[in-house]
Structures are given as structure tokens and as C-alpha cells.
Amino acid sequence: MPNGRGVRRAPRPEFSYGIQIGALAGPLRVLFVEDRIDDAEMMGRMLEDAGYDVVWSRVDTEAGYAAAIDPSLDIVLADYAVPAFDALRAMALLEERGVEVPFIIVSGTISEEVAVECLKRGAADYLVKDRLHRLPAAVAQALEQRRLRQAHRRAEEALQRSEARFRLAFDSAPIGMCLVAPDGRFLEVNPALCRIVGYSPETLLDKTFQDITHPDDLDADLEYVRRMLAAEIETYSMEKRYFHTDGHVVWINLSVSLVRDEAGAPRYFISQIEDITGRKADQEAVRKTDELKDQFLAVTAHELRTPLTAILGNAELLHREWDRLDPGERRECCATMERQANVLRALVEDLLTLSAIEAGRAELDLCPTEVGTAVAHAVVTCGLQGEVAIRGAAGARALADPRRLEQILTNYLTNARKHGAGPIGVEVSGTDRWVELRVTDRGPGVSAEFAPSLFQKFSQAVQAGGRVRGCGLGLAIVRSLAEAQGGVVWYEPIPAGGACFAVRLPAAPLDQALSSAVGPFATGASEWSR
């Protein structure tokens, strides 16, 4: 082989030393750094005899070696020293070029110190030329070490890519994520979790999940943690509450898994946290709506049944006993039926009014309205002529719907007559910005416990003896009507005994004309319509 190029022989699956040849994509490409061609040929034959399909070349100068360096090489077999060139320099050139090729020193007798130094510099092995029987095994071992290094490097690179993807997903996830130590300490937190609980990452990393968990949910969470650490369960999910940094409660959906080390010991929990506060609020709203519907059905059924029972009872009495009843008794039955029919009509009107307001269909005709006229009409409607003392109404003008203002006052006056005692008063006051009407009576008033719920739907005051009257719609309608006209309503007790119900509405500009009448709705909604 005068050109230093080896020949190929049929590969053998295993050489005589019992070492399996590592899988190669092609022939074994060997570079000999050797000034004796016969030594190179001998080593090439030994490798071929061991089962390798060898292609080799030989160099004996630094320049030739530098030109022959190629990443496709499988192994370099180098004499420790050739003229003006040694193995240490050869290894340095490989490192400078960034070429990873196993390097085995095959030389004459070298000292132990030199051999150790070569191994420190990166040599895979060293052999003495008069004991070359280890050459195939040394080559196989060097190739296997390279394969393992490459596999390890690929695994590390894959791990780094995986960690980079995890970090990107962790940091940019729209839901909260964190790594938590087995004792509950936060190890890593992402921006979404910090937004959910309002803490900075630095502050949150100084806490445990126990610190921010609502105490009512902590025992259940800790029991799941105990079971997971004991390998009874692999994951768990639960709804729980965190405390936000400003003190309010945040509802979350928590999903947790546990990462263990190779020995099976717990390393950390991976937690995913979804903010479900809005969903919980919606569920609570639905629950309250269902309760309200149930309450509505119970209350209205009772309030409808009462006048209907009276009407049907008197109608049956008239039908069955007409000939036996005297004219006065007949008139009394008819009067009772008429009163109860009016009660029934008022209830239906209240329900329709409330439904229209809440659906945004209540039409308002806001215009400058003479308050004194509205008060007078309400007094007549309630049949309280001569029983109501009116003060300060002259000249007062509100920007209101005349019909709705009368409805508010009628409700106040009706309640004063129904629940109050003594004289009823209507006092009007105001400024250039607002007009205030206060309806007072000298009855027992409203208990402090019940007062906050007076203007809520289906809120009913319990009277002496435990009696409950009304379906609790009147004052709710008053509040809705007042707010729809830009006003407010409230109740306040009278210290000397009695109750005061008030409404405040915007005052009408003095340069606008008064409404022509206090009467029906306008057919078209104004710009204030709700």
C-alpha cells in the first residue's frame, strides 16, 4: 500500500477478543500519524482481522496531519513522536478544529508520566508497539466511548430544548403555574399566577401555598398532598380559595402532579391554577336567581290566592244564597269582591311594572313636573283626602315622569296608611339641583334588622303577631322607578316614633315649561328611557 490507502475486506461480526464491534454507518476510517508505513499496515491488518472494514491513510508531518483532519474520521492512531511533531500537538490541533475523534497513542516505550499526561490531554488510550494485541479492543472501547458521549450530548441537548420549551410554556401560560416543594414552599412561579394572587414573584417565593390558602380549604388540600406523597394517588384536582394580596378571595381550580427522582423520592409538585372567580360569581348569581324565582312563586302564589279565595267565596255565596240574602248583605259581598279584585289588579300591575323595568321596557316621559299636583293626585288615589298634611309643595318642580312620580308617592302613602298610625305627612324640600319628598307616619316603624332589605324584591316586614302582609314588590318598584329617573330612595326611623320614606329626584330647570298634566305614559320613550 504505497499510498497509505487501506483495502477493504468482508466485515466480521465479532473478533477473537469477544468484543462486539460498534455499529458504523460505513467503513472504519482510520488516520495513522506514523512515520513507518509497515507499522501502519500491520495495525490496519489487525483491525481487518478483528472484523472491521478499514479505510486508512497515513501522515507523518504536521502539515499533512492538519490537512487530513476531517469530522468523518472514526479514529486517530498516532505514534507519540514523529520527526518535529508529537501526539500532544496532534491532539491540540483536533481541539482547535473542534473535531471530536477518538485518539489512541501507539508508540514505543514511553514513560508513565508521559502516558498520564496524554490521557489528561484527551487521549482515549495508549498502547506499546510491542504489545499490540489490545489494539482491536482499545479501538472498540474508544468508539463505544465516543458513541456514549455523543448519545449523552444529544440527550443533554434534547433536555435543554425540552427545558427551554417548558420554560417558554411556563412563563407564557395564560393560567397560573408553579413548582412547589413537598413542604409547600413555592420554588418557581409564573407571571399568570402572580397576577391571580397579586404578589410579586419575589414575595410569593418567600411564602408557602398554605400561607395564601383559605383556612376552610386547607385541610382538604393537605390531605390530597399526603395521599400523593404516599403514592396513593398520582394527581388531584380541586376547587379552592386563595387570598389575594389585597385581602379579597380568589376562587381557583387547582390541578397537581408530583415529580419524583430516579430513586422515587418526591422532588416537587407541578401545579396549574385557573382563576374561576368569575365562574363562581356566575354560579352564585344563578343560585340566587333560582332562590328568587322560588321566593317569587311562593309569595305571589300566596298573594294571588288570598284575593281570589275571597272573590270566589263571595261569588259562590251570592250564587247559592241569593234569595236568602238581604240587599245589604248582597251589597257587602259585592263590595268585598270589588276590593279583592282591586288588590288582585294592583298585584298584577306591580308584577308587570317590575318586569318592564328589569327588562328595560319601562317608558319614561321625563319633563318638568309640578310636585304639588303629583302629591294631590296620589292623596286622592289612596283615598286619604283630609288625612294628609302637606308642607313645602308649592312651586317645587322635579324633572320626572308625572305618572311614575305619582306611583312612587301612592306606594309610600299606601304603606303609611297600612302599617303606620296617627297623622300622615308629606314634606317637600329642595335646591336648584334636586327635589326631596318625605312621607312620614307615627306607626311602629321598621326594625333595624329589616331596614337594610326594605327596598329589595319580595322583602316583607313581619308585623305584630307574626303576620306578613304584601308580596314585597312595592318598595322595590319605587326604588327602580326612582333610579330610572336619576333619583334615590331611602328609609329612616323617626326618633320619637314612626317611619319616614323619602325620594330625591333631579330638579327641573326653571326655564322649562311644566307638563300639561299628571297622567298616562307617553307613547314614545324619551332620552331618559330605560
C-alpha positions in Angstrom: 0.0 0.0 0.0 2.5 2.7 -1.2 -0.1 5.5 -1.0 -1.1 4.6 2.5 -4.6 3.7 1.5 -6.0 0.5 3.1 -8.1 -2.2 1.4 -11.5 -3.4 2.4 -12.3 -6.9 3.5 -15.6 -8.5 4.3 -16.6 -7.4 7.8 -16.8 -9.9 10.6 -19.5 -9.7 13.2 -17.1 -10.4 16.1 -13.3 -10.5 16.6 -11.4 -13.0 18.5 -11.3 -11.0 21.7 -15.0 -11.3 22.2 -15.8 -7.6 21.9 -18.8 -6.7 19.8 -17.9 -4.2 17.1 -19.9 -1.0 17.4 -22.3 -0.2 14.6 -20.8 2.2 12.0 -22.5 3.9 9.1 -19.7 2.8 6.8 -16.2 1.5 6.9 -13.9 2.3 9.8 -12.0 5.4 8.7 -8.5 5.5 10.4 -5.8 8.1 10.3 -2.3 6.9 11.2 0.2 9.5 12.4 3.1 7.3 11.8 6.5 7.7 10.1 6.8 3.9 9.5 4.5 2.6 6.8 5.0 -1.0 7.8 3.7 -0.3 11.3 0.6 1.4 9.8 0.0 -1.6 7.5 0.4 -4.0 10.4 -2.2 -2.2 12.5 -4.6 -1.9 9.6 -4.4 -5.7 9.1 -5.0 -6.3 12.8 -8.2 -4.3 12.7 -9.3 -6.0 9.5 -8.7 -9.4 11.1 -10.8 -8.2 14.0 -13.7 -7.7 11.6 -13.5 -4.0 10.7 -14.0 -2.8 7.2 -11.0 -0.5 7.3 -10.1 2.5 5.1 -7.0 4.2 6.3 -4.5 6.9 5.4 -1.1 7.8 6.9 0.6 11.2 7.6 4.0 11.9 9.2 4.1 15.7 9.2 2.1 18.4 11.0 1.1 19.9 7.7 -0.1 16.6 6.4 -2.0 15.9 9.6 -3.6 19.3 9.6 -4.8 18.7 6.0 -6.1 15.2 6.9 -8.2 16.3 9.9 -11.8 15.6 9.0 -15.0 15.1 11.1 -15.7 11.9 9.1 -12.7 10.2 10.7 -13.6 7.4 13.1 -10.3 7.2 15.0 -6.7 8.5 15.0 -3.8 6.1 15.9 -0.7 8.2 16.5 2.9 7.5 17.3 3.9 9.6 20.3 6.6 11.3 18.3 7.3 11.7 14.6 10.0 14.0 13.3 9.3 17.6 14.5 5.7 16.6 15.5 4.2 14.8 18.6 0.9 13.4 19.8 0.2 16.3 22.2 0.4 18.7 19.3 -1.8 16.4 17.2 -4.5 16.4 20.0 -4.3 20.2 20.3 -5.0 20.5 16.6 -8.1 18.4 16.9 -9.3 20.5 19.7 -8.6 23.7 17.8 -10.6 22.5 14.8 -13.4 21.3 17.1 -13.3 17.8 15.7 -14.2 15.0 18.1 -12.3 11.9 17.0 -11.0 9.2 19.4 -7.2 9.5 19.7 -5.1 6.5 20.7 -1.4 6.7 21.1 0.6 3.7 19.7 4.3 4.2 20.4 7.5 2.6 21.5 8.3 2.7 25.2 7.0 5.8 26.9 7.2 6.8 30.5 4.3 6.5 32.8 4.3 10.3 33.3 4.0 10.9 29.6 1.2 8.4 29.3 -0.7 10.0 32.1 -0.2 13.5 30.5 -1.5 12.2 27.2 -4.6 10.8 28.9 -5.2 14.1 30.7 -5.0 15.9 27.4 -7.7 13.7 25.9 -6.2 10.5 24.6 -8.6 7.6 24.7 -5.8 5.1 25.4 -2.2 4.3 24.8 -0.5 1.2 23.5 3.1 0.0 23.3 4.0 -1.2 19.8 5.5 -4.5 21.0 2.2 -5.3 22.7 -0.5 -4.5 20.1 -2.8 -7.4 20.9 -5.0 -4.9 22.7 -5.4 -2.7 19.6 -8.8 -4.0 18.4 -10.2 -3.9 21.9 -8.9 -0.4 22.5 -10.4 0.8 19.2 -13.7 -0.8 20.1 -13.7 0.8 23.5 -12.8 4.2 22.1 -15.5 4.0 19.5 -18.0 3.0 22.2 -16.9 5.8 24.5 -17.4 8.3 21.6 -20.9 6.8 20.9 -21.8 7.2 24.6 -20.5 10.8 24.7 -22.4 11.7 21.6 -25.6 10.0 22.9 -25.1 11.8 26.2 -24.6 15.1 24.4 -27.7 14.5 22.3 -29.7 13.7 25.5 -28.4 16.9 27.1 -29.3 18.9 24.1 -32.7 17.4 24.0 -33.2 18.1 27.7 -32.1 21.7 27.2 -34.6 22.0 24.3 -37.2 20.4 26.4 -36.4 22.7 29.3 -36.5 25.7 27.0 -39.9 24.7 25.7 -41.1 24.1 29.2 -39.8 27.5 30.3 -41.4 29.2 27.4 -44.7 27.5 28.1 -44.4 28.1 31.9 -43.7 31.8 31.5 -46.2 32.5 28.8 -49.0 30.2 30.0 -52.4 32.0 30.3 -53.1 30.1 33.5 -51.1 30.1 36.7 -48.3 27.6 37.1 -45.8 26.9 39.8 -43.3 24.4 41.2 -43.9 23.6 44.8 -41.6 21.8 47.2 -43.0 18.8 49.2 -43.2 21.1 52.3 -45.3 23.6 50.4 -42.7 26.3 49.6 -43.0 27.9 46.2 -39.9 27.1 44.1 -40.9 28.8 40.8 -44.0 30.8 39.9 -45.1 32.2 36.5 -46.4 35.7 35.7 -50.0 34.5 35.4 -50.1 33.1 39.0 -48.6 36.4 40.3 -51.4 38.3 38.5 -54.0 35.9 40.0 -52.9 36.5 43.6 -51.4 40.0 43.2 -48.0 39.1 44.6 -44.6 39.9 43.0 -42.5 36.8 42.2 -40.1 37.6 45.0 -42.8 37.9 47.6 -44.5 34.8 46.5 -41.3 32.8 46.6 -41.0 33.6 50.3 -44.3 32.0 51.0 -45.9 28.6 51.1 -49.2 27.6 49.4 -50.5 27.2 52.9 -49.9 30.9 53.6 -52.3 32.0 50.8 -54.9 29.2 51.0 -58.3 29.9 52.7 -58.3 28.0 56.0 -61.6 26.4 55.1 -60.0 24.7 52.1 -56.6 23.9 53.6 -57.3 20.6 55.3 -58.7 19.1 52.1 -55.7 20.3 50.1 -53.2 18.9 52.7 -55.0 15.5 52.6 -54.6 15.3 48.9 -50.9 16.2 49.3 -50.4 13.5 51.9 -52.0 10.9 49.7 -49.9 11.9 46.7 -46.7 11.8 48.8 -47.7 8.3 50.0 -48.2 7.2 46.3 -51.9 6.6 47.0 -52.8 8.9 44.1 -50.9 10.2 41.1 -52.7 13.6 40.6 -55.5 15.6 42.1 -57.8 18.5 41.2 -59.9 20.6 43.4 -61.6 24.0 43.7 -60.2 26.1 46.5 -59.7 29.7 47.5 -56.6 31.8 47.6 -56.2 35.1 49.4 -55.2 38.0 47.1 -52.6 40.3 48.4 -55.3 43.0 49.0 -57.3 40.6 51.1 -60.1 39.6 48.8 -60.8 35.9 48.0 -59.9 34.4 44.6 -61.5 31.1 43.6 -59.2 28.8 41.6 -59.3 25.4 40.0 -56.1 23.6 41.1 -54.6 20.6 39.2 -51.5 19.0 40.8 -49.0 16.3 39.8 -45.8 15.1 41.5 -42.3 14.7 40.0 -40.1 12.1 41.7 -36.4 11.5 41.3 -34.8 8.3 39.9 -35.0 6.7 43.4 -38.7 7.5 43.7 -38.3 10.3 46.2 -40.6 13.3 45.8 -38.8 16.3 44.2 -41.6 18.9 43.6 -45.2 19.4 42.7 -46.3 20.9 39.4 -49.4 22.9 39.9 -51.8 24.5 37.4 -54.0 27.3 38.7 -57.1 28.6 36.8 -58.9 31.6 38.1 -62.6 30.7 38.3 -63.7 33.7 40.4 -65.9 34.9 37.6 -67.4 31.5 37.0 -68.1 31.1 40.8 -69.8 34.6 40.7 -72.0 33.5 37.8 -72.9 30.3 39.6 -73.8 32.2 42.7 -75.9 34.6 40.6 -77.7 31.7 39.1 -78.3 30.2 42.6 -79.6 33.5 43.9 -81.8 33.8 40.8 -83.2 30.3 41.4 -83.9 31.2 45.0 -85.5 34.4 43.9 -87.7 32.5 41.5 -88.7 30.1 44.2 -89.4 33.0 46.5 -91.4 34.8 43.8 -93.6 31.7 43.2 -94.2 31.2 46.9 -95.0 34.8 47.6 -97.1 35.6 44.5 -99.0 32.3 44.8 -100.0 33.3 48.3 -100.8 36.9 47.4 -102.8 35.8 44.4 -104.6 33.1 46.2 -105.8 35.4 49.0 -107.9 37.8 47.0 -109.0 35.0 44.6 -110.3 33.0 47.5 -112.3 36.0 48.8 -113.7 36.7 45.3 -114.7 33.1 44.6 -116.1 32.6 48.1 -118.3 35.7 47.9 -119.4 34.8 44.3 -120.4 31.3 45.5 -122.2 32.8 48.4 -124.2 35.1 46.1 -125.0 32.3 43.7 -126.1 29.8 46.4 -127.8 32.1 48.9 -129.0 35.0 46.7 -132.7 34.6 47.7 -131.8 34.3 51.4 -129.5 37.4 51.5 -131.0 40.8 52.1 -129.9 43.7 49.9 -127.4 44.9 52.4 -125.7 41.5 52.6 -125.6 41.3 48.8 -124.0 44.8 48.6 -121.4 43.8 51.2 -120.5 40.6 49.2 -120.2 42.7 46.0 -118.1 45.3 47.8 -115.8 42.6 49.2 -115.4 41.2 45.7 -114.6 44.6 44.3 -112.0 45.3 47.0 -110.3 42.0 46.5 -110.3 42.4 42.7 -108.6 45.8 43.1 -106.0 44.1 45.3 -105.5 41.5 42.6 -105.3 44.1 39.9 -102.7 46.1 41.9 -100.6 43.0 42.4 -100.7 42.1 38.7 -99.8 45.7 37.8 -96.9 45.6 40.2 -95.6 42.4 38.7 -95.9 43.8 35.1 -94.3 47.1 36.2 -91.3 45.4 37.8 -90.9 43.1 34.8 -90.9 46.0 32.4 -88.4 47.9 34.5 -86.0 45.0 34.8 -86.3 44.2 31.1 -85.6 47.8 30.2 -89.0 48.3 28.6 -90.4 50.8 31.0 -91.0 54.0 29.1 -90.4 57.3 30.9 -91.5 60.8 29.8 -89.2 63.0 31.8 -90.3 66.6 31.9 -90.7 69.5 34.4 -93.4 68.3 36.8 -95.3 70.2 39.5 -94.7 68.2 42.6 -97.7 69.6 44.4 -100.0 68.3 41.7 -98.4 64.9 41.9 -98.9 64.8 45.7 -102.5 65.8 45.4 -103.3 63.1 42.8 -101.6 60.5 45.0 -103.6 61.5 48.0 -106.8 61.2 46.0 -105.8 57.8 44.6 -105.2 56.5 48.1 -108.5 57.9 49.4 -106.7 60.0 52.0 -108.2 63.4 51.4 -108.2 65.4 54.6 -105.8 62.8 56.3 -102.5 64.1 54.9 -100.6 67.2 56.0 -98.6 68.6 53.0 -95.8 71.1 53.5 -93.5 72.9 51.1 -95.0 71.5 47.9 -95.9 74.9 46.4 -93.7 75.8 43.5 -91.5 72.7 43.7 -90.7 71.2 40.3 -89.0 67.9 39.6 -87.6 66.6 36.3 -89.7 63.4 36.4 -92.3 61.3 34.7 -95.5 62.6 36.2 -97.2 59.2 36.2 -94.2 57.4 37.8 -93.8 60.2 40.4 -97.4 59.7 41.4 -96.9 55.9 41.5 -93.9 56.4 44.0 -96.0 58.6 46.2 -99.0 56.3 46.1 -96.9 53.4 47.3 -95.4 55.5 50.1 -98.9 56.7 51.2 -100.5 53.3 51.0 -97.7 51.8 53.2 -98.1 54.7 55.7 -101.9 54.0 56.0 -101.4 50.2 56.1 -98.6 49.9 58.5 -98.5 53.3 60.3 -100.6 55.1 62.8 -101.5 58.7 63.6 -101.2 61.6 61.1 -99.5 61.1 57.7 -97.3 63.9 56.5 -95.8 64.8 53.1 -92.9 67.3 53.3 -91.3 68.7 50.1 -87.9 70.5 50.1 -85.2 71.0 47.6 -82.5 73.1 45.9 -81.8 74.2 42.4 -80.4 70.7 41.8 -82.8 68.3 43.5 -86.3 67.9 45.0 -86.9 65.8 48.0 -90.2 64.3 49.2 -90.6 62.7 52.6 -93.7 60.7 53.6 -93.9 60.2 57.4 -96.3 58.4 59.8 -96.4 57.7 63.6 -96.5 53.9 63.5 -94.1 51.4 65.0 -91.6 51.9 62.2 -89.3 49.2 60.8 -86.9 47.1 62.8 -83.2 47.8 62.5 -82.7 44.2 61.3 -85.2 44.5 58.5 -84.4 48.1 57.4 -81.5 47.3 55.1 -83.6 45.0 52.9 -86.7 47.3 52.7 -86.2 48.1 49.0 -85.3 44.6 47.9 -87.7 42.4 45.9 -90.0 40.2 47.9 -88.8 41.7 51.2 -91.7 41.6 53.7 -91.9 43.1 57.1 -93.3 41.0 59.9 -96.0 42.7 61.9 -97.1 42.2 65.4 -98.4 38.6 65.9 -96.1 37.3 63.2 -98.3 38.4 60.3 -96.8 39.2 57.0 -98.6 41.4 54.5 -97.9 42.2 50.9 -95.6 40.5 48.4 -92.7 42.8 48.9 -92.8 44.4 45.5 -94.0 47.9 46.2 -90.8 49.4 47.6 -88.6 47.5 45.1 -90.7 49.2 42.3 -90.3 52.5 44.0 -86.5 52.2 44.0 -86.4 51.0 40.4 -88.6 53.9 39.2 -86.6 56.5 41.2 -83.3 55.2 39.9 -84.6 55.1 36.3 -85.4 58.9 36.7 -82.0 59.7 38.2 -83.1 59.7 41.8 -82.6 57.8 45.0 -84.8 56.4 47.8 -84.2 55.6 51.4 -85.8 54.9 54.8 -85.0 56.5 58.1 -86.7 56.0 61.5 -88.3 58.9 63.4 -86.7 59.2 66.8 -89.9 60.0 68.6 -91.6 57.0 66.9 -92.6 56.4 63.3 -91.2 56.0 59.9 -90.0 58.2 57.1 -89.8 57.1 53.5 -88.0 59.5 51.1 -87.3 60.0 47.5 -84.9 62.5 45.9 -85.2 63.4 42.2 -83.4 65.9 39.9 -84.9 69.4 40.0 -86.4 70.8 36.8 -84.7 73.8 35.2 -86.8 77.0 35.8 -86.8 78.0 32.2 -88.7 74.9 31.0 -92.4 74.7 30.7 -94.4 72.5 33.1 -96.0 69.2 31.9 -99.6 69.7 30.8 -100.9 67.0 33.1 -100.1 64.3 35.5 -101.3 61.3 33.6 -100.6 58.4 31.4 -97.3 57.3 29.9 -96.1 58.9 26.7 -96.3 56.6 23.7 -92.6 57.2 22.9 -89.6 56.9 25.2 -87.6 60.0 25.9 -83.8 60.1 26.0 -84.0 59.0 29.7 -85.9 55.8 28.9 -84.5 52.7 30.4 
